[in-house]
């Protein structure tokens, strides 16, 4: 059950992150953030295609356009940053929110 409580804790942290930026929680937003955090843990960066592919591998059937729109919205709200190489990462402020919940 340790893995379950850890996963529940991760979901809570991501929900809190979205709410702290004035965004409603949605499955696609949670999954996009999760994909970026997972990639960052293994020192990989992901663009729209990489995130879309990762979500498809997890059997989350979202269109490329849906993923792109979510990424745009998360960037415009300051949760994510679009890097020069067209990859996305958690904005420093958003990372600080997650770190504060640890």
N, CA, C and O of each residue as an XYZ file, in Angstrom:
408
protein
N       0.818     -1.212      0.000
C       0.000      0.000      0.000
C       0.854      1.266      0.000
O       0.352      2.364     -0.239
N       2.142      1.103      0.269
C       3.022      2.273      0.255
C       3.019      2.922     -1.131
O       2.987      4.147     -1.244
N       3.052      2.103     -2.179
C       3.029      2.636     -3.537
C       1.740      3.364     -3.835
O       1.744      4.376     -4.535
N       0.630      2.857     -3.309
C      -0.676      3.491     -3.533
C      -0.736      4.845     -2.835
O      -1.190      5.829     -3.419
N      -0.275      4.896     -1.577
C      -0.338      6.171     -0.861
C       0.624      7.181     -1.472
O       0.341      8.379     -1.481
N       1.754      6.712     -1.979
C       2.696      7.603     -2.644
C       2.085      8.163     -3.932
O       2.226      9.350     -4.226
N       1.406      7.304     -4.695
C       0.754      7.750     -5.929
C      -0.361      8.745     -5.608
O      -0.526      9.743     -6.309
N      -1.124      8.471     -4.550
C      -2.194      9.386     -4.148
C      -1.607     10.725     -3.721
O      -2.170     11.780     -4.014
N      -0.496     10.678     -3.041
C       0.179     11.906     -2.617
C       0.640     12.711     -3.827
O       0.513     13.936     -3.845
N       1.183     12.018     -4.850
C       1.622     12.694     -6.076
C       0.447     13.375     -6.774
O       0.566     14.509     -7.239
N      -0.680     12.683     -6.843
C      -1.875     13.254     -7.482
C      -2.322     14.489     -6.702
O      -2.652     15.516     -7.295
N      -2.331     14.388     -5.384
C      -2.725     15.540     -4.562
C      -1.805     16.730     -4.840
O      -2.277     17.857     -4.985
N      -0.508     16.486     -4.913
C       0.453     17.575     -5.155
C       0.195     18.245     -6.498
O       0.242     19.470     -6.606
N      -0.077     17.438     -7.519
C      -0.335     18.006     -8.847
C      -1.657     18.766     -8.868
O      -1.765     19.803     -9.523
N      -2.664     18.258     -8.157
C      -3.944     18.973     -8.055
C      -3.741     20.313     -7.350
O      -4.269     21.338     -7.782
N      -2.979     20.294     -6.274
C      -2.699     21.527     -5.533
C      -1.942     22.519     -6.416
O      -2.201     23.722     -6.382
N      -1.010     22.000     -7.202
C      -0.247     22.855     -8.119
C      -1.189     23.573     -9.079
O      -1.106     24.792     -9.235
N      -2.082     22.827     -9.720
C      -3.021     23.432    -10.674
C      -3.907     24.466     -9.983
O      -4.110     25.561    -10.507
N      -4.430     24.123     -8.815
C      -5.302     25.049     -8.091
C      -4.561     26.311     -7.683
O      -5.133     27.401     -7.700
N      -3.283     26.172     -7.313
C      -2.519     27.350     -6.886
C      -2.282     28.315     -8.043
O      -1.972     29.486     -7.823
N      -2.426     27.826     -9.276
C      -2.312     28.686    -10.458
C      -3.696     29.055    -11.010
O      -3.808     29.605    -12.105
N      -4.735     28.750    -10.246
C      -6.090     29.122    -10.639
C      -6.695     28.228    -11.702
O      -7.644     28.625    -12.378
N      -6.157     27.018    -11.863
C      -6.648     26.104    -12.892
C      -7.438     24.960    -12.262
O      -7.105     24.477    -11.179
N      -8.480     24.543    -12.955
C      -9.215     23.355    -12.511
C      -8.378     22.120    -12.798
O      -7.561     22.093    -13.719
N      -8.603     21.111    -11.992
C      -7.919     19.837    -12.206
C      -8.617     19.080    -13.325
O      -9.842     18.960    -13.340
N      -7.827     18.575    -14.258
C      -8.377     17.692    -15.286
C      -7.383     16.561    -15.480
O      -6.187     16.717    -15.235
N      -7.893     15.425    -15.923
C      -7.031     14.260    -16.115
C      -5.906     14.559    -17.094
O      -4.760     14.172    -16.863
N      -6.225     15.244    -18.181
C      -5.183     15.522    -19.180
C      -4.099     16.433    -18.605
O      -2.916     16.216    -18.870
N      -4.471     17.434    -17.833
C      -3.455     18.316    -17.236
C      -2.579     17.537    -16.269
O      -1.358     17.699    -16.265
N      -3.198     16.687    -15.446
C      -2.425     15.885    -14.499
C      -1.462     14.960    -15.231
O      -0.309     14.815    -14.824
N      -1.927     14.335    -16.307
C      -1.092     13.390    -17.049
C       0.040     14.089    -17.790
O       1.146     13.556    -17.877
N      -0.225     15.275    -18.322
C       0.826     16.034    -19.010
C       1.913     16.436    -18.015
O       3.101     16.291    -18.304
N       1.520     16.934    -16.856
C       2.498     17.311    -15.830
C       3.269     16.079    -15.376
O       4.487     16.131    -15.202
N       2.560     14.976    -15.184
C       3.192     13.735    -14.762
C       4.234     13.279    -15.783
O       5.332     12.870    -15.406
N       3.899     13.347    -17.065
C       4.833     12.947    -18.123
C       6.092     13.808    -18.092
O       7.201     13.297    -18.246
N       5.919     15.113    -17.893
C       7.076     16.014    -17.841
C       7.944     15.749    -16.619
O       9.171     15.757    -16.717
N       7.321     15.515    -15.473
C       8.084     15.248    -14.257
C       8.827     13.919    -14.356
O       9.966     13.806    -13.903
N       8.187     12.921    -14.943
C       8.828     11.616    -15.127
C      10.037     11.748    -16.051
O      11.095     11.180    -15.778
N       9.881     12.490    -17.135
C      10.992     12.703    -18.075
C      12.136     13.459    -17.395
O      13.306     13.131    -17.591
N      11.794     14.461    -16.602
C      12.811     15.271    -15.931
C      13.619     14.432    -14.935
O      14.817     14.654    -14.756
N      12.959     13.471    -14.293
C      13.662     12.606    -13.336
C      14.748     11.786    -14.016
O      15.750     11.439    -13.391
N      14.554     11.475    -15.289
C      15.574     10.715    -16.019
C      16.350     11.620    -16.983
O      16.896     11.155    -17.984
N      16.389     12.903    -16.668
C      17.148     13.898    -17.445
C      16.806     13.914    -18.925
O      17.684     14.077    -19.772
N      15.525     13.745    -19.232
C      15.064     13.840    -20.615
C      14.167     15.067    -20.720
O      13.520     15.469    -19.753
N      14.142     15.641    -21.894
C      13.216     16.746    -22.136
C      12.238     16.298    -23.214
O      12.585     15.539    -24.118
N      11.008     16.786    -23.095
C       9.962     16.380    -24.030
C       9.309     17.594    -24.665
O       9.053     18.605    -24.011
N       9.046     17.464    -25.969
C       8.244     18.447    -26.670
C       6.830     17.897    -26.794
O       6.482     16.915    -26.139
N       6.024     18.525    -27.628
C       4.632     18.086    -27.793
C       4.578     16.623    -28.246
O       3.829     15.825    -27.683
N       5.369     16.276    -29.257
C       5.337     14.901    -29.781
C       5.752     13.879    -28.733
O       5.138     12.818    -28.613
N       6.788     14.199    -27.980
C       7.264     13.281    -26.947
C       6.225     13.053    -25.858
O       6.025     11.926    -25.404
N       5.569     14.123    -25.444
C       4.525     14.005    -24.422
C       3.351     13.210    -24.981
O       2.815     12.326    -24.312
N       2.956     13.527    -26.205
C       1.847     12.815    -26.845
C       2.164     11.320    -26.935
O       1.314     10.489    -26.617
N       3.369     10.978    -27.363
C       3.776      9.571    -27.482
C       3.756      8.876    -26.130
O       3.294      7.741    -26.011
N       4.259      9.564    -25.115
C       4.290      8.976    -23.775
C       2.871      8.707    -23.269
O       2.619      7.666    -22.661
N       1.956      9.625    -23.511
C       0.568      9.431    -23.088
C      -0.080      8.269    -23.839
O      -0.835      7.494    -23.252
N       0.211      8.149    -25.128
C      -0.333      7.030    -25.903
C       0.191      5.694    -25.375
O      -0.547      4.710    -25.324
N       1.473      5.662    -24.981
C       2.055      4.441    -24.414
C       1.350      4.043    -23.120
O       1.286      2.862    -22.782
N       0.821      5.030    -22.398
C       0.104      4.768    -21.142
C      -1.381      4.508    -21.385
O      -2.178      4.482    -20.448
N      -1.743      4.317    -22.660
C      -3.144      4.083    -23.041
C      -4.060      5.246    -22.679
O      -5.206      5.047    -22.274
N      -3.543      6.456    -22.830
C      -4.352      7.655    -22.625
C      -4.573      8.243    -24.016
O      -3.706      8.934    -24.552
N      -5.748      7.962    -24.599
C      -5.997      8.309    -26.003
C      -6.361      9.785    -26.202
O      -7.537     10.148    -26.240
N      -5.351     10.609    -26.325
C      -5.577     12.032    -26.556
C      -5.003     12.414    -27.910
O      -3.974     11.886    -28.330
N      -5.664     13.320    -28.579
C      -5.140     13.764    -29.868
C      -3.921     14.654    -29.656
O      -3.743     15.254    -28.596
N      -3.102     14.723    -30.674
C      -1.929     15.596    -30.658
C      -2.352     17.039    -30.374
O      -1.710     17.746    -29.597
N      -3.450     17.465    -31.022
C      -3.933     18.840    -30.833
C      -4.357     19.101    -29.393
O      -4.104     20.179    -28.856
N      -5.001     18.119    -28.764
C      -5.416     18.281    -27.362
C      -4.205     18.481    -26.457
O      -4.203     19.346    -25.581
N      -3.186     17.673    -26.682
C      -1.964     17.783    -25.880
C      -1.331     19.155    -26.098
O      -0.908     19.813    -25.148
N      -1.270     19.577    -27.358
C      -0.671     20.884    -27.657
C      -1.443     22.022    -26.987
O      -0.836     22.948    -26.448
N      -2.764     21.958    -27.017
C      -3.583     23.002    -26.385
C      -3.379     23.046    -24.877
O      -3.295     24.124    -24.287
N      -3.299     21.880    -24.257
C      -3.062     21.830    -22.811
C      -1.701     22.433    -22.478
O      -1.571     23.193    -21.518
N      -0.693     22.093    -23.267
C       0.641     22.650    -23.036
C       0.635     24.170    -23.185
O       1.240     24.877    -22.379
N      -0.046     24.670    -24.215
C      -0.144     26.127    -24.411
C      -0.788     26.790    -23.203
O      -0.306     27.813    -22.718
N      -1.880     26.203    -22.719
C      -2.602     26.778    -21.585
C      -1.743     26.761    -20.319
O      -1.700     27.742    -19.577
N      -1.064     25.645    -20.079
C      -0.207     25.559    -18.894
C       0.957     26.548    -18.973
O       1.412     27.059    -17.950
N       1.428     26.813    -20.174
C       2.474     27.835    -20.356
C       1.920     29.229    -20.109
O       2.543     30.037    -19.420
N       0.749     29.512    -20.670
C       0.182     30.858    -20.535
C      -0.180     31.171    -19.078
O      -0.208     32.335    -18.678
N      -0.456     30.131    -18.293
C      -0.794     30.331    -16.878
C       0.446     30.300    -15.981
O       0.342     30.511    -14.773
N       1.616     30.037    -16.566
C       2.855     30.080    -15.793
C       3.231     28.780    -15.098
O       4.138     28.766    -14.266
N       2.549     27.689    -15.426
C       2.880     26.402    -14.818
C       4.088     25.784    -15.529
O       4.976     25.222    -14.889
N       4.106     25.897    -16.857
C       5.192     25.342    -17.664
C       5.942     26.443    -18.391
O       5.460     27.566    -18.539
N       7.130     26.088    -18.837
C       7.962     26.976    -19.645
C       8.269     26.266    -20.960
O       8.603     25.081    -20.968
N       8.155     26.988    -22.061
C       8.575     26.462    -23.365
C      10.030     26.872    -23.548
O      10.351     28.059    -23.600
N      10.900     25.884    -23.645
C      12.335     26.142    -23.754
C      12.732     26.431    -25.202
O      11.950     26.206    -26.126
N      13.949     26.928    -25.385
C      14.434     27.298    -26.722
C      14.424     26.106    -27.679
O      14.241     26.283    -28.884
N      14.620     24.895    -27.156
C      14.646     23.703    -28.020
C      13.250     23.121    -28.249
O      13.120     21.997    -28.734
N      12.208     23.877    -27.904
C      10.803     23.486    -28.078
C      10.362     22.380    -27.116
O       9.311     21.767    -27.306
N      11.169     22.132    -26.087
C      10.749     21.197    -25.050
C      10.067     21.998    -23.945
O      10.194     23.221    -23.875
N       9.357     21.300    -23.100
C       8.639     21.939    -22.002
C       9.227     21.502    -20.678
O       9.743     20.393    -20.541
N       9.141     22.394    -19.706
C       9.567     22.050    -18.355
C       8.705     22.814    -17.361
O       8.046     23.795    -17.704
N       8.728     22.345    -16.135
C       7.988     23.004    -15.068
C       8.614     24.367    -14.818
O       9.835     24.474    -14.703
N       7.801     25.403    -14.732
C       8.296     26.741    -14.415
C       8.881     26.721    -13.011
O       8.453     25.925    -12.175
N       9.852     27.586    -12.741
C      10.485     27.630    -11.420
C       9.471     27.820    -10.296
O       9.575     27.190     -9.244
N       8.491     28.691    -10.525
C       7.458     28.943     -9.511
C       6.651     27.671     -9.239
O       6.342     27.355     -8.091
N       6.317     26.953    -10.303
C       5.541     25.719    -10.157
C       6.375     24.660     -9.426
O       5.865     23.932     -8.573
N       7.645     24.588     -9.770
C       8.538     23.629     -9.085
C       8.622     23.964     -7.599
O       8.664     23.071     -6.752
N       8.647     25.270     -7.289
C       8.708     25.689     -5.890
C       7.437     25.285     -5.145
O       7.500     24.911     -3.974
N       6.281     25.358     -5.815
C       5.023     24.932     -5.194
C       5.093     23.450     -4.864
O       4.752     23.041     -3.754
N       5.536     22.642     -5.829
C       5.647     21.187     -5.587
C       6.669     20.883     -4.497
O       6.430     20.026     -3.646
N       7.802     21.575     -4.514
C       8.831     21.345     -3.497
C       8.325     21.699     -2.110
O       8.683     21.055     -1.124
N       7.491     22.726     -2.042
C       6.938     23.146     -0.755
C       5.968     22.142     -0.165
O       5.677     22.192      1.030
N       5.460     21.224     -0.989
C       4.529     20.209     -0.521
C       5.213     18.920     -0.130
O       4.570     18.003      0.382
N       6.498     18.840     -0.362
C       7.231     17.593     -0.074
C       7.364     17.335      1.401
O       7.953     16.331      1.802
